[in-house]
Amino acid sequence: MATQFVIDGLKAAIEGKEILKGINLEIKGGEIHAIMGPNGTGKSTLASALMGHPKYEVTEGTAVLNGEDLLEMGVDERARAGLFLAMQYPSEIPGVTNSDFLRSAINARREEGNEISLIKFIRQMEGKMKELEMNPEFAHRYLNEGFSGGEKKRNEILQMTLLDPKIVVLDEIDSGLDIDALKIVSNGVNAMRSEDRGFLIITHYQRLLNYITPDFVHVMMQGRIVKSGGPELAQRLENEGYDWVKEELGIVDETVGQA
């Protein structure tokens, strides 16, 4: 079955304040969707709510991946169902090596008795790290501890390639990357593009979309998707900003208080 992810009427609040005010979006396998918008419009809230962050209360709507409503699942169940989130600020976990974390994450998605063998895992991990130009020593370091911003983002892409998800949400994966790291991370994403996998990329900048060409670009304001188009929409936003969108739609105050 081809991958299909449908977000319908999604609303979410934090501490009683509504941030998402009805998100509707459909992502099919093979498609890359980009969401852009001013600060404070709810973009990162969307990513966190989809993944099940306890800080965000979903008050209405559904998010159905291949026939299953993710919002009825725990965070670990959402991951096993095929949802992956590359975070804007990946956490550091002292005492847990990168390799141990990755192998445990892979096995958590497998049936008991069908765990990946150590040799197969090492071969896969080393091969993907080489593609991402990561120092092999990073496999034995504690997860993200002491990593630079770019190293953390490469590590997120490494996790993505090994976990083989159905829907990938990239929350400002380009934040803090220099041009070389941006190219490497983008190449990792492009290599994963397939008919069985869809992408939702949250970004502020056109520069990422110079390397990862989206099929659809959506503008988010006031907790809603207010305009959609193709790659040319991102280029116009880069050139002209968001004022023309606000004027076109009669939007006075575009912020809702959250990223």
N, C-alpha and C positions, 0 to 999 in steps of 0.2 A: 504494500500500500504506500502510495506517495505521501510524503510528509505534508501535513496541513495543520496550521496553527491559527486559531480564530479567537481574537479578543473582542468581546461584545459588551458594550455598555459598561466598561470597567470604571468604577468609582473607588477612590481610596482616601482615607483621612489619616492625619497624625494629630494625636491629642485633641481629637474632636474637630479639627479644622480640615475641611475637604480640600484636597489637593488635586486629585484626578476627578474630572467632572463628566466622565463618559467617553472612554477611549474605545474606538472601533477600528480594528485592523486585522487583515488577513495576510498571512505569510505562507507561501507554498514552498515545497522543496525546490532548490535551485535558485531561489530569489534572494536578493539582498535589499533590505529596506533600511533607509537612513532616516533618523529623526533629528531635526535641528530645531533650534528655538533659543530665544533670549534666556539669560539666567533666571531662575526662579519660576519656570513654567511647568515643572513637574516631570522632566525627562528622567532624571535619576530615580525619582519616586516610582515611576512606571517599572523600571528594572527591578527595584527592591520589592515592590508589591508582587510582581510576577514570581519572584524567587521565594517569597514567603517570609521576608524580614518581619519580625514580630513588632517592630516599631510602627509599621504601617497597617492600618485596619482596612481591609477591603469591605466596603459597605454595599456594593451592588455589582452585578455583572458576572461574566464567565470568561475563562481563558482555557480553551479546549485544544489539546494537542492529540491528534490522531484518535479523536473520539473520547478522550478522557479529560475531565475538568481538573486542571492542575490546582485550582483554588480549594478543592476539597482534600488535597494531599498535604502531608508534612513536607518540610524542605528536602529531606533525604529522598522521599518518594518522588518529588518533582525532578530531582536529579536523575533518579533511576528511570523515570519515564522519558528522559531525553532532553531536559532543559539544562542549559549551561549558561552561567553568568560570569563574564570576565569583569571584575570589579574595577572601579576607578582608583580605589585605594586598597590594594590587596593586604590582608592581615599578615602579620608576622607571628609564627608559632614556634617559640623556642622549645628545644627538646625533641622535635619531630623532624627527621630529615626529609628532604624533598623526595627522595626515592621511596621511603616508607609511606609517605603521604600519598604519592601517586599510585603506588601498587595497591594500597588499601582502598583508594577511591575506585580503581578499576574493579577490584574484587567485590566491592559493595554493590556493583551493578550486575554481577554474575550470580547464577544459581549456586547454591552450596554444592561443593564437589566439583565445580567447574572453574575453580580459581585459576588465574593465569600463572604459569610456572615462572619461577624466578629467572631462569635463563631466557625465556621468551620475553619477559618483561624488560630485562636489562638490554636485550638486543633492540627492542622497540624504542625504549627510552633513549638509548645512546644514538640511535639513528635520527630520531626527531630532534635531539639536542644539537646534533651536527648540522641539520638543516637550518636551525634557528641560530647557528653560530654561538652556541652557549658553551662556556667552559665546562668540561666534564666534571670538574670538582664541585659544581653546583648541585649535583645529584646527592652529595653527601653532606651538604650544609643544611642547617636548620631552615625550615620553610620560610623564605622571604627575609630572614633575619640578616640585617646588614646589606641587603640587596639595594642597588640603586633603583630609581624609578623605572628606568628602561629595563633593568634586569627583572624586576617584578612583572612588568608587562610581557616580556618574553616568556616568563614562567607561566603566566596565565594562558598564553597561546600553546605552550607545551602541554599543559593540562587539557586544553581543548582537543588537541590532536590525539592524545592518548585515550581520552574518554569517548570520543566519537559520538557526540550528541546529535540530536535531531534538530533542535532549535538553539542557536547561539545568540546570546544578548551581550553585546560589547558596549560597556558603559564608559565612554570617553577613554578608550584604550590608547588613543594618541596623546593623551595629556602627559606633558613632561618628556616626550621623546624627542631626541635629536633626529636629524634627517636619516642617518644610517639605521638607527634602531626602528624608525618608522617604516622604512622599506622592508626590513627583515620581518617585522610583525605583520605588515600587509601581505608579504609573500606567503607567510604562514596561513593567513586567512584565505587567500586566493587558492592555495593548494587544497584547502578543505571544501571548496565549493563543489556541490554535487546535487543531483536531483533528489537525494534523500535528506538534504539538510538546508535549512533556511537561516538567514541571518537578520538580526535587528541591531543596527549600529547607531548608537547615540553619540553625537559629536557636535562640537561648536564650529568646526573648521572644514573648509573645502579641501584643505591640503591632504587629509586622510583619503578623501574621495578621489583624489588624483591617482591613488594607487589601488584603491578598492572601488571599482565602479558599481554604483548601486543601480538596481532596476527601478526603484521608486524612492522618492524623497518626500518626507512629510514635515510640515512645519507645525510645531506645537506651541500653543499660547493659551493662557488661562486654563490649563489643565485639560485641554482638548486638542485634537488634531484639526487644524483649521484650513489647511491647504495641502494638496498633494500634487506631485508631478514627477518628471523624470530627472536625470542628472543635471539638466539645464537649470532646474530650479535651484539646486545647490550653488551653481555658479552665479546665478543672479543674486542670491543672498550674500555671497562673498563680495560681490561687486557693489551692491546697493544697500546692504543691511536689511533690517526688518521693517523699517518705517513704511515702505510701500505696501507691505502685507497688511499692516495695521490700518492704513488709509483705505485700502481696497475693501477691507472687511468691517471698517468702522470700529476698530478696537481702540479703546482709550487707555486702559491700564493692562498691560500684558502679563504682569507677574501675579503669582499665587503664593509666593513665599517659600517655595522649595525648589531645589535643583531638578 
